[in-house]
Amino acid sequence: MTHLIDAASLAAALTASTPPRVLDVRWKLGGPPGAQEYAAGHIPEAVYVDLDTELAGHGLPTDGRHPLPTPEDFQDAVRGWGLNDGDEVVVYDDVSGTSAARAWWLLRHAGFASVRVLDGGLAAWRAAGGALETAANIPERGTATVAYGALPTIDADSAAGFPAAGVLLDARAGERFRGEVEPVDPRAGHIPGAVSAPTTENLAADGMLLPADVLADRFAALGVTQDAPVAVYCGSGVTAAHEILALEVAGFRAALYPGSFSAWSNDAQRPVAMGA
């Protein structure tokens, strides 16, 4: 299926007799929550989704900053967004899909078959002349059922051995991978054997995802092939989902390490590598 939708196609779909459900997933590392931006203007009929409380659970530091919510908690959130089984869903943000992709990944992992990310996010919607509204959309509670397992994941033990069997991509900025800076996690560096693959490099200058063939060439240069498994991590499992989106557009299947480096770096028994 197509994992992206452009602004013009979304505008047309919203006029159909059965429009897609639209979720606003604005979020930035360190906050504040995107609720204020949502209130200032959002795509018509969009429902606000709080990434920190609805797309993540809570646990020990060794679980990471954004562990997956329990299936029960996620089902409660999904129903609160008004979703029913079989709904088509479109997710967007204002950071070129790098936070909305967390909702895209979780919904697909939970069994939703049709979930797309608005390519270019809210900036693309505005550039296409899309209207905004400020009234909060509180939908009727849905009845969707959630069952995790549709997409692959790995844990810390698998991440430790992954580079020997496949390619482990680190979706964070290069300076964090190299250990030059670390703004939030207790140790700097990366999982030994991982390959630096900043997810921002999957985007064009206008914030749109690069074409599939360009992405395929990029990942091939990083060692990704159809013959070996691929897994992705980032700081807390958010931008890694966007890297998985880019990989799928390019024709590759990849697993997510949900705990990511925030979980890894909080475990003193796990080694950390520095440099390029």
WOJO-V882105 format. One record per residue. N is the residue number from 0. RES is the residue in one small letter. D_FIRST is the distance of its C-alpha to the first C-alpha in Angstrom with 1 decimal. Layout:
# WOJO-V882105
N_RES_D_FIRST ; N_RES_D_FIRST
This chain:
# WOJO-V882105
0_m_0.0 ; 1_t_3.8 ; 2_h_6.3 ; 3_l_9.2 ; 4_i_11.1 ; 5_d_14.5 ; 6_a_17.7 ; 7_a_18.4 ; 8_s_15.2 ; 9_l_15.8 ; 10_a_19.4 ; 11_a_18.7 ; 12_a_16.4 ; 13_l_19.3 ; 14_t_21.6 ; 15_a_19.7 ; 16_s_21.4 ; 17_t_18.8 ; 18_p_17.7 ; 19_p_15.3 ; 20_r_17.2 ; 21_v_17.9 ; 22_l_19.2 ; 23_d_21.6 ; 24_v_21.7 ; 25_r_24.5 ; 26_w_26.2 ; 27_k_28.4 ; 28_l_30.0 ; 29_g_33.5 ; 30_g_32.8 ; 31_p_33.8 ; 32_p_31.1 ; 33_g_29.0 ; 34_a_30.6 ; 35_q_33.1 ; 36_e_30.6 ; 37_y_28.6 ; 38_a_32.0 ; 39_a_32.8 ; 40_g_29.8 ; 41_h_26.2 ; 42_i_23.5 ; 43_p_24.8 ; 44_e_24.0 ; 45_a_22.5 ; 46_v_23.7 ; 47_y_25.0 ; 48_v_23.8 ; 49_d_26.4 ; 50_l_24.8 ; 51_d_28.1 ; 52_t_28.8 ; 53_e_25.6 ; 54_l_23.1 ; 55_a_25.8 ; 56_g_28.6 ; 57_h_32.1 ; 58_g_34.0 ; 59_l_36.3 ; 60_p_36.1 ; 61_t_35.0 ; 62_d_31.8 ; 63_g_30.9 ; 64_r_30.7 ; 65_h_27.4 ; 66_p_27.0 ; 67_l_24.3 ; 68_p_25.6 ; 69_t_26.6 ; 70_p_24.3 ; 71_e_27.0 ; 72_d_27.3 ; 73_f_23.6 ; 74_q_23.5 ; 75_d_26.4 ; 76_a_24.8 ; 77_v_21.6 ; 78_r_23.9 ; 79_g_26.0 ; 80_w_23.1 ; 81_g_23.1 ; 82_l_19.8 ; 83_n_19.7 ; 84_d_17.5 ; 85_g_14.6 ; 86_d_14.7 ; 87_e_12.0 ; 88_v_13.0 ; 89_v_13.4 ; 90_v_15.5 ; 91_y_17.9 ; 92_d_21.1 ; 93_d_23.7 ; 94_v_23.2 ; 95_s_20.2 ; 96_g_17.8 ; 97_t_19.8 ; 98_s_20.7 ; 99_a_17.9 ; 100_a_15.6 ; 101_r_17.9 ; 102_a_16.8 ; 103_w_13.1 ; 104_w_13.9 ; 105_l_16.4 ; 106_l_14.5 ; 107_r_11.8 ; 108_h_14.8 ; 109_a_16.5 ; 110_g_14.1 ; 111_f_12.1 ; 112_a_8.8 ; 113_s_7.8 ; 114_v_9.2 ; 115_r_9.2 ; 116_v_12.2 ; 117_l_14.5 ; 118_d_15.0 ; 119_g_18.7 ; 120_g_19.4 ; 121_l_22.4 ; 122_a_24.1 ; 123_a_21.6 ; 124_w_21.9 ; 125_r_25.6 ; 126_a_25.7 ; 127_a_23.9 ; 128_g_26.7 ; 129_g_24.8 ; 130_a_27.2 ; 131_l_27.9 ; 132_e_29.7 ; 133_t_31.9 ; 134_a_32.3 ; 135_a_30.7 ; 136_n_28.1 ; 137_i_29.1 ; 138_p_26.9 ; 139_e_28.0 ; 140_r_27.3 ; 141_g_24.2 ; 142_t_24.1 ; 143_a_20.8 ; 144_t_21.2 ; 145_v_20.2 ; 146_a_20.0 ; 147_y_19.4 ; 148_g_18.2 ; 149_a_14.5 ; 150_l_14.5 ; 151_p_17.4 ; 152_t_20.5 ; 153_i_23.8 ; 154_d_27.3 ; 155_a_30.2 ; 156_d_31.7 ; 157_s_28.5 ; 158_a_28.2 ; 159_a_31.8 ; 160_g_31.3 ; 161_f_27.9 ; 162_p_29.1 ; 163_a_31.1 ; 164_a_28.1 ; 165_g_25.3 ; 166_v_24.5 ; 167_l_24.9 ; 168_l_23.7 ; 169_d_25.6 ; 170_a_23.7 ; 171_r_26.9 ; 172_a_29.1 ; 173_g_31.1 ; 174_e_34.4 ; 175_r_33.4 ; 176_f_32.2 ; 177_r_35.6 ; 178_g_37.5 ; 179_e_39.1 ; 180_v_38.2 ; 181_e_36.8 ; 182_p_36.8 ; 183_v_35.8 ; 184_d_35.8 ; 185_p_39.1 ; 186_r_38.9 ; 187_a_37.7 ; 188_g_35.9 ; 189_h_33.0 ; 190_i_32.2 ; 191_p_34.1 ; 192_g_32.1 ; 193_a_29.1 ; 194_v_27.9 ; 195_s_27.9 ; 196_a_24.6 ; 197_p_24.8 ; 198_t_21.6 ; 199_t_23.3 ; 200_e_23.3 ; 201_n_19.6 ; 202_l_20.4 ; 203_a_22.2 ; 204_a_25.5 ; 205_d_24.1 ; 206_g_21.8 ; 207_m_18.5 ; 208_l_16.3 ; 209_l_17.5 ; 210_p_15.7 ; 211_a_13.6 ; 212_d_16.7 ; 213_v_19.0 ; 214_l_17.3 ; 215_a_17.2 ; 216_d_20.9 ; 217_r_21.6 ; 218_f_20.3 ; 219_a_22.0 ; 220_a_25.2 ; 221_l_25.0 ; 222_g_25.0 ; 223_v_21.3 ; 224_t_20.7 ; 225_q_18.6 ; 226_d_21.8 ; 227_a_22.6 ; 228_p_21.0 ; 229_v_20.1 ; 230_a_20.8 ; 231_v_21.2 ; 232_y_23.7 ; 233_c_25.3 ; 234_g_28.1 ; 235_s_26.8 ; 236_g_23.1 ; 237_v_21.9 ; 238_t_21.3 ; 239_a_20.2 ; 240_a_17.0 ; 241_h_16.5 ; 242_e_17.2 ; 243_i_14.6 ; 244_l_12.0 ; 245_a_13.6 ; 246_l_13.6 ; 247_e_9.9 ; 248_v_9.6 ; 249_a_12.5 ; 250_g_11.2 ; 251_f_13.3 ; 252_r_13.2 ; 253_a_15.9 ; 254_a_18.0 ; 255_l_19.6 ; 256_y_23.3 ; 257_p_23.6 ; 258_g_27.4 ; 259_s_27.1 ; 260_f_30.3 ; 261_s_31.8 ; 262_a_32.0 ; 263_w_33.1 ; 264_s_35.7 ; 265_n_37.3 ; 266_d_38.1 ; 267_a_41.3 ; 268_q_40.9 ; 269_r_37.8 ; 270_p_38.7 ; 271_v_37.5 ; 272_a_37.4 ; 273_m_38.4 ; 274_g_38.1 ; 275_a_35.7
